[in-house]
C-alpha cells in the first residue's frame, strides 16, 4: 500500500505555498525589469523612482505571461532570457512604458503586418486616431532608444 502525506502535512504545505505567493495589480509603467547577476528581476517603482517592494524573482510561468502579455514571441523571449538578459530587460521595459492601447496598435501594425485601415476596422477607431496613436507610440519607443543610446 502506498503512503503519502497526512492531511495535516498537506494542509501545512498549502498554507506555506499560499503565504509565499503574492499577486500585484500595478500599472505597467511602474514595472522595471533589471539584470541581477544574470537573472532578470522585477522592480515596482513609485512615482519618486524608489522601489515600492523588494525586487521580485521571476518564475518561468511569469516569464511566459509577460511575453504573452507583451506579444513577444515565446522562442525569441526564451532565447533572450538564456543568452542576453540585458537585451530581454531592455525590450520588456520599452513595452512596459507604452500604454496598452499603444502596444496593441504597434503589435497589429508590425507583428501582424496589418494595414492602418484594417487596424481601424479591428479596433473600431477612426483611421486618423489609429495614425496619431501609432505615431505617438513609435515616438515613445524612439525616445527610449535614444535615451538608452541604442542606434
N, C-alpha and C positions, 0 to 999 in steps of 0.2 A: 504494500500500500504506500502510495506517495504521501509525503508530508510536506507541508508548506508553512507559511506564516500563520500565526494565530490571528484572530480577529483584532486583538489589541495591537499587534505589530502592524497590521495593515492600516488600522486607524491612526497609529502614530506616524506612519510613513505618509499617509495622505495629509495629515496636519503639517508635517515638516515641509512637504512639497508646496502646499498652499501658502505657507508663510514665506517661502523662497521666491515665489512668483509675484510680480507686480505688473500691473498694466498702467500705462500712462497715456493720457489723451492730450496731445500738445499740437500746436501749430508747427508745421514742418520748418518754418523759418527759424524756430528756436533750437533745431536739432543740428548738431555738428558731428561728423564722423572724423576721427583722428587716428593716426597710426601710432600705436604704443608698442614698441619692441616687436614690430612686425605683425601686430594684431590690431584689427580695427576696433575702436571703442566709440560708443556714442556718448555725447555730452548734451545735456539740456541747458541751454544758456538763457539767462534772464535778459531783460532789456539793457541792463548795465554791462552785459558781456560776461558776467560771472556764472560759474556752474551753479545750477539750482540743486543738483544732487550729485552724488559720487558718479564718476564715469561708469557706464554700463558695458559689460562684455556682451558681445552679440553672438547668439547661438545660431546654428545652421538654419533652423526654422525661421528665425527673424531675418537672416540674410535673404532667404527665399522671398519672404514677404516684402522686404524693402525693394528687392529687384523687381518683383511683380508690380508693386505699387508705383514704382517709378518708370516701369516699362523698359527696363534694361534686360535684354535677352539673357536667359539663365547661364548659357555657356560662357558668354562674354563676362558676366558678373563673376562667375566662379573662377575664370582664368585670371581676372584682375585680383581676386581675393588670394589666389595661390601664388601669383608671381609679382604683383605690384600693388601693395596695399595703399601706397600713396596715391596712385592713379585712381584706384577704386574710391578712396575718400574724396578726392578732387571731383570726380564725376558725380558721386552721390550728393555732395554738398551743393554743387551747382543746381542739381534738380530740386533739392530741398528748398532752395532760395526762390524758385519760381512758384507762383500761385498755382493751385490745382487747375484752374481754367487754362492758364498759360501752358502748363505741362501737357494737357490734353491736346491743345492745338498743335504744339510742336511735335508730339508723337504722331498725330494724324497726318501732318504735313510731311514729316521726314521719315518716320518709321514705316507708316502705312503708304507713303507716297501718294496721298490724295491731293486732288486739285482744290483750290480755295472754294470753288462753288460746291464741290462735294462735301467739304467740311462744313460749309454754311448749311447745307441740307441736313447733314447728320446732327449738328448741334442745335439747329433751329435759330441760329444767329444770322443777322443781316451780313451780307458779304463784306461791307465796309468795316463792320465790327470785327469780323474774323481777321481782316487785313491789319487793322490797327492793333488788335491784341497780339497777333503773331509778331508784328513788328516790335512791340514793346517787350515781348518775351525774348526775342533774339537780341535786342539791345541790352537787356539784363544779362543774358549769357555772355555777350561780348564784353561788357564792363567787368564781369567776374573774371573772364580770361585775361583781360588787360591788367586787372588788379593783381592777379597771381603771376603775371608776366609770362603767360603761355602764348607763344606765337607759332 
